């Protein structure tokens, strides 16, 4: 009885957290992608959607695979411990995925900004070094 309840609780909590994090990343990541793709909304939204799909696949895949592993609870205390351990691992994976997404957004934005930067301007004059300072 405790095993099934723990599994159901784990799936509900883990998938809910995955959906919440994915929606947050999608909503707030759109701003970075719009800037990265120079306000091209179609491209930014397409990339944002593809990143969200990948996020869901990886995290829900992990959640379902991790369901099998770990101890099987025999009483309420063990059920709470198993549930907290499994949910804690999912939260760590979600956090790692969040930072991976931030890293991806940051690199994409940095590359986009480099593409539109103007080349450096040649100096107009040079300053002669002062010989007195050399000693």
C-alpha positions, 0 to 999 in steps of 0.5 A, spaced: 500 500 500 505 504 501 509 503 495 503 505 490 502 511 494 509 513 494 509 512 487 503 516 485 505 522 490 512 522 486 509 522 479 504 527 481 509 532 485 515 531 480 511 532 473 508 538 476 514 541 478 517 539 471 511 543 468 512 549 472 519 549 471 518 548 463 513 554 463 517 558 467 523 557 462 519 558 456 516 564 458 522 568 461 527 565 456 523 568 450 525 575 452 532 572 451 531 569 445 527 575 442 534 579 443 538 573 440 534 573 434 533 580 433 526 581 435 524 575 430 518 572 433 517 566 429 524 564 430 525 565 437 518 562 439 520 556 435 527 555 438 523 556 445 518 551 443 524 546 441 528 547 448 521 546 452 520 539 448 527 537 450 526 539 457 520 535 458 523 529 454 529 529 458 526 530 465 519 526 464 524 521 462 528 521 468 522 521 473 519 515 469 526 511 469 527 513 477 521 510 479 523 503 479 530 505 483 530 506 490 527 502 497 520 500 497 517 503 503 514 498 508 511 504 513 509 511 513 516 513 515 519 510 510 514 512 504 516 519 506 523 518 506 523 515 499 518 520 497 523 526 499 529 522 496 526 521 489 523 528 489 529 531 491 533 528 486 528 530 481 529 537 483 536 537 483 536 534 475 531 540 474 536 545 477 541 542 473 537 543 467 535 550 468 542 552 469 544 548 462 538 552 459 541 559 462 548 557 459 545 555 452 541 562 452 547 566 454 552 563 449 546 564 444 545 571 446 553 572 446 554 570 439 548 574 437 551 580 440 558 579 437 555 578 430 552 585 430 558 589 433 562 594 429 569 592 428 574 596 432 576 603 430 583 605 428 586 610 433 587 617 430 594 618 434 599 615 438 602 617 445 609 617 445 612 614 452 615 618 457 622 616 458 623 619 465 618 614 467 622 608 464 627 609 470 
